């Protein structure tokens, strides 16, 4: 893998800026908290746009803007930061959604107390998330991966709804315990590599050259997989997610669904498939089966939900099933489907949770039966709901269309039965979205209070527009996004050429 040194430390700056603004939020006057929060995330987003512009797309498989700082010489631990095509699209997702979450929080009536701590948590979360997607040292990756737990734990536990403490602790325990498997896997991989090479290294580039074959490779794959399957989450490791989403504040659900879940799917591609190709190939039928079971089970659970936030949470689990099924089909179309759906779902899930939050601010309930006809008197908001729903459903022109279409196309390479199973999952995902649209648009609600609802405006409208623009861009100009990461994922797939 080619490494290109950074002409300027853009990645370090991306991590440092929100962290510095987070400290500023704690120590400056409370009346400036919201301004600092927006400014910190906005500057970070502009840095990501500069990186997007300067990125060399003809060498998207190489690690660009690379920086390396020695941390612990005895163990070879280095702060290795860089961006290849796969990291780039996750990095852009992080900075955009973080900005949207903070903009939404400015006028969120639920966020009225402890503003310093609130914006501190979200800015710090952005720093840690950027570290996850740009780290090429496994122990540094693990540290950032673990640190993302803390801001979300406090966001749910302090600013969540009635069962916030139960949901926060459940979220923390699930992710923390599963991360121990990752730590054991990293330590085992490094020791095995040390026994063969005589040098300690946590570098992703060094471990790519290692031979993790046979039983050792299978064991390592399983250790990494358990950690990332819980984070993603996949059935049966998913039960923390509906609770966490159901009780989290709107911005917390936005960050959790759009970015934190993608840490798991990104890591499955980067580490499980990238480092352990032989084990991946052996376990492929089981992994694809887990993905399809996740699609079908979560889709069915989505349809029967009465709480709109849990409805969107289970729909997210279903989409994760599509992403995982596609990546473990181990062909070019499947990998393209998986990564584009990571970004697409980030946009639509964030928008869906904001829709739920906006309606809650009007009706003070998440009960589906109470939401009947609730968007009829808000025409601009109704358009946003329709565009988001159709994009999530996978209609042509929507952001999720390419992920689902390419997954079906990829599955067809292995047989019609597999393609029909994936297609069945796509049908169920369309069914539950149509049920939501029927409830919001077509069902009759007698209370005349709906007439007095004000339509969406201000910061909340801006937050939706920042998501709808990329949603439409993915739908109509997918090549713009494929150009970012396809070369990087092709390099990962090349590791299977001599194994197939």
N, C-alpha and C positions, 0 to 999 in steps of 0.2 A: 504494500500500500504506500503510495507516494505521499510524502509530507512536504508541505509548503509553508515556510516560516511566515509569521505575521509581519506585515510592514508597519502595523500599529496594533497595540493590544486591545482590539475591539471586544474580544470575548471577556477578558478580565474586566474591562470597563462595563460591559453588560451586567456582570455579576456584582460589581462594586457599586454602581449607581443606585439601584433600588435599596441596597443594604445601607448606604450612606444616608439616603433620604429617610429610611426607616429610623435611623438614629436621630435624625433631625426632627422627625415627628415626635419622638419621646421628649426632647429637650426644649423645643420651641413652644411658643404660645399655642393654646388649643384652637384659637380662631384661625390659625394658619394650617391646621392639620390636613384638611381636605385639599387645599391648594398644593401642599407638599406631596400628598399622595398622588394626585393627578400628574404633577410635574415630574415626579420620579419615574412613574410608569411611562409617561409620554416621551421623556428623553431616552429611556431604554428602548422604546418602540422605534424611535428615529434612528438609534444606533443599529437596530436590526435591519432597518430599511437600507442603511448605508452598506451593511454587510451583504444584503440581498443584491444590491447594485454592483458591488465590487467582486462578488463571487464569480469565479471562472467556470462557467457551465460546460465548457468543452473538457474540463477535467473534474467533473462533479464527483468522481470516485475517489479523488485524492482528498487528504485532510488539509484544508486551507486555514489561514489565519492561526497557524499553530504556535502555541506558547508552551514553554516547559520551565518549571521552577522546581528545584530540588527541595524536598521536604525532609526526608529521612534517608540519609545516604546508606546506612547499614542494611536497610531492607529494600533499597531501590525505589522508595515511594516518591513520586513526582507529581506535581500539579500539572498534568498534561491536558491542555485545553486546545480544542480545534473544532473545525466544522467541515464535514463532508456533506454530500447531498442529503443523506438521511437525517443528519443532525440539523441541517439548514431548515427543513420544513417543520421540524418539531420546535426549533428555536423561534421561528417566526410565529408559530401557533402560540407559544408561551407568551411572547411579548404582546401580541395582539389581544389575547383573551385576558391577560392580566390588566391591560389598560381598560378593556371593556368592564371588567368586574369592579374596578375602582371608580370608573365613571358612574356605573349603576349605583354604587354605594352612596354617592353624594346626596341623592334624593330618596334614599330608601328609608321609609319611616321606621322600620324595625331597628335601624342602626342609629340610636339616639343617645346611647351612653358609652362611656369608655372609648371615645373616638381615637385617642392616641394609640391604645393597645390594638384596636381594630386595624387601622391603617399600617401600623407597625407589622402586624402579622401578615397582611397581604403583600406588602413590599418585600418582606423577608422571604416569603414563599416564592416570589418571582425570582429572587436571587438563587435560591436553592434549586429551583426547577431548571433554570438556565444551566447551572452547574451539572445537573444530571444529564442533560442532552448534549453537553459539549465536553464531558470528561472522557479521556482515553487511558486513565489509570484506574484499575478496578477498585482499589481501596478508596480512592477519592470519590469515584462513582458511588460506592456504598455509603460513604459519609453523607454526601448530598442527598442520596436516596432516602436515608434515615431522617435527615433533618427536615425534609418536607412534611414529615408526620406532625411536627410540633405546631406550626402555624394553623394547620387545618383542625387539629385536636382542640385548640383554644377557640377557633372560630365557631366550631359546632357547639362546644361546651358552654361558651359565654353568650353568644348571640343567636343561638338556635331556638327552637320551639320547645314545647312542653317536655318532651323526652330527650332533651339535648344531652344531659349528662350520661344517660345510658348509652345513647348512640355514639357519643364521643369516645367513651371508654371501650366500647365494642370495636369501633374503628381502629383505635390505637392498639388494642391487644391483637386483633387479627393481623394487622400489617407488621407490627413489631415482631411477633412470634414467627411469622413467615419469613421475615428478613434474616432471622437467625440461620435459616437454611441457606440463604444467599451468602452469608458470612462464612459458613462452613464450606460452601462450594468454592468461594474465592480462595480461601486458605488452602484447600485441598489441591486446587488447580495450580497454585503457585508452588506448593511443595513438590508436586509431581514434576513440574517443569524444572525445579531446582535440582531434583535427583538426576535428571537427564542432562542438564546443561551446566550445573555447578554455579549458577548465579540466581540470586533472588530478584524477581522482577514482577511488579503488578501491572506492567504495561500491556495494554490490549494488543499492541503491535507485536510484542514478543510472544504473547500467548497464542496469537494467530499462527505462529510458526511451530508451536508445540504439537505433539502427536497424542491426542486424547482418544485413543481407540480402545476397543474391547470393553470389558466390564467397568474400567475406570471412567471411560467416556460416558457410559450409560448412567453411572452413579452421579457424575457431575451434572449431566443434563437434567436428571430428576431433581437434584438439589436446587439448581437455578430455576427450573420450571415451577416448582412449588411456590417459591417466592413471587415469581412474576404472575403465576396463575391467580394467586390471591389478590394481587394488586390490580389485575386487569378488569374485573374478576371473571373467572370462568366457573360454570356450574361444576362441582358443588361448593366452590369456595366463595360464592357470591353473596352470602346472606348478610354480610355487614353493609353492603352498598345501599339497599333500600332504606335501611334505618338511618344511615348517615345522611343520605339525600333528603329523606323525609323531615329531618329535624334541622338541617343546616340552613343558615340564612341564604338568601338568593345568590349573592356573590360567591358564597362558599360552595354551593352546588355547581355554579358555573365553572369555577376553577377545578373542582373535584372531577366533574364529568368530562370537561374539555381537555384538561391537561394531565391531572394525576393518574387517571386510568391509562393514558397513553404512555406513561412511564413503563407500565407492564408490557404493553405490546411492542413498544420501541426496543425494550431490553430483550424480548424474545427474539426479535430479528437480529439485533446487534450481537448478543452473547450466546443464546441457545443455538440459533441456526449458524451464526458466524464462527463460534469456537468449537462446536461439537457436531460437525456435519455427518459423521458416521452414525452417531446415536440418533440424530434427527431422522436420518433415512430409515433406520430400523423401526423407530417409533411412529413414523409418519401416519400409518392407518389409524392408530389409536388417537393421535393428536387431532387429526381431521374429524374423527368421530366425536371427540370432546367438543370441538368447535360447533358441529352441527347440532349436537344435543343442547348446547348452550343457546343456539339460535331458536330452536323449537320450544324448549322449556320456557325461556324468558319471554318469548312472544306470547305464549299461552298465559303466562302469569301477568303480563302487561294488560291483556284484554280484561281480566277479572278484577283489576284494581279500582277502588272507589276514590282513592286519594290521588290527585293529579300529579303530585311530586313523586310518589312511589310509581305511578304510571310511567313517568318519564325515566325514572331510575331503572326500572325493569327493561324499558326499551333500549337503554344504554347497554345493559348486559347483552341483549340480543345483538346489537351492533358489534359488540366486542367479539361475539361468536363468529360473525362474518369476517372480521379482521383476522382472527386466529385461523379459521378454516382456510382462508385465502393464502396466508403466508406459508402454512404447512403443506400446501399442495406442491410447493417447491418448483414452480415454473414461473416464467417471466410475467405472464398475465396475472397470476395469483399474487405475486409480490407487488406488482403495480397496484392491484386492487386493494391489497392490505394497507399500503402506505397512504394512498390517496384517501381511503376511507378513514384512516386515523385523523387526517386533517379535516375532512368533510364532517365527520361526526363531531369533532371539536367545535365546529361552527354551529351545527344544527342543535346539538345538545345544550350548548350555552344559550342559544336563542329560546329553546323550549323551556328551560328553567326560568329564564327571564319572563317569558309569557306567563308561567305559573305564578311567579312573584308579583307581576303587575296585576293579575286578576285578584290575587290575595289582598293586595292593598286596597282594592275596590270592595270586595265581598267579605274579606276576613275569614275565608274558608278555603280549604283545598278539596272539599268533597265534590266529586264529579256531578252528583245529582243537583247540587246547588249552583253549578256553573252553567246550567242550561240557558242557551241563548244569550250568554253574557257579553258577546262581542258585537252584537247587532247595532248598537248605538255608538260604536267607536270605529268609523270606517277606515281610518289610517291603521289603527291597531289590527283590524280585521285583515287587511292586506298583508301585514307582517306575519300574522298567524298562518294565513293560507300559504304564503311563500315558504315559510319555514317547514310547515307540515308536508307540503308536496316535495320539498327537497329531501326531507328525512325519509319519506316514503320511497324515494328512488325513482320518481318520474323523470323522463328525459328532460334535460335542461336544469335538473336539480343536482345538488352536489353529491348525493349518495348514489346517483344513477350509475356512475362509472365504477364505483366499488362493487356494487351488486352485479352489474352486467359482466364485468371482467371476472368476478368470482365464478359465475355460472359458466362462462367461457373456459376458464381454467379447469373447473371440475369436469367439463365435457371431455377433456383429454384423457380422463381416467374411466370414462363410461357414462352412459346416459342416466343410469340409476342415481349416481352421485350428483349429477347435474340437476336431476329432478328433486332430490332432497334439498339442495341449496335453493332451488326455485320455490319449493314449498315454504322455506323459511322467509323468502322475499315476499311471498303472498301473505303470510301471517303478519309481517311487519307493515304491509300496506293496510291490512284489515284493522289493526289497532289504531293506526293513525286516522283512518276514515271514521272510526268510532269516536275518536276525540273531536274531529271536525264536526261530526253530526251533533254531538253534545253542545259544542260551543256555538254553532251557526244555526242548526235546523230545529233543535228542540225548543219548545215554547216555555217561557218563564213569565208568570203573570205579574210579578212585582214591578210597579211602574218606576221604582227607584233606578232601574237601569237607564232610563231616559236621561237622568241627570249626571251620568258618568261623563267625565271629561276625557277626551281622546288623548293619546300619548303625545308627549312633547318634551322639549328640553333635553336634559342629559340622557334620559331614558331612550328617547328617539335616536339620539346620536349613538348610543350603545348598540341599538338594533342595526342601525345603518352600517356600522363598522363590521358587523357580522354578515349582513345580507350581501354586501358587495363581494366578498370572497366566495360566498355560497353561489352566487350567480356566475362568477368568473370560473369556478370549478366546473359548473354545469355546462357552460357554453365554450370555454377555452381550456379544456383539461390539459392540453399540451404544455401550457405555461407551468403547470405544477409537475407533470411527469418529467419535464426537462431538469427539474431540480435534483431528483433523487434516483432516476432509473439507472444511471451509470454506477452509482454506489451499490444499489441492490443487485445489479448484474455481477459485480465483483464478489458478493457473498454467494450468489448462486454458482459461480464458477468453481467453488470448492467442492461441488457435487459431481462435476464432470467425470472425474476418475473413480467415483464411487458407484454411479448408477449402472 
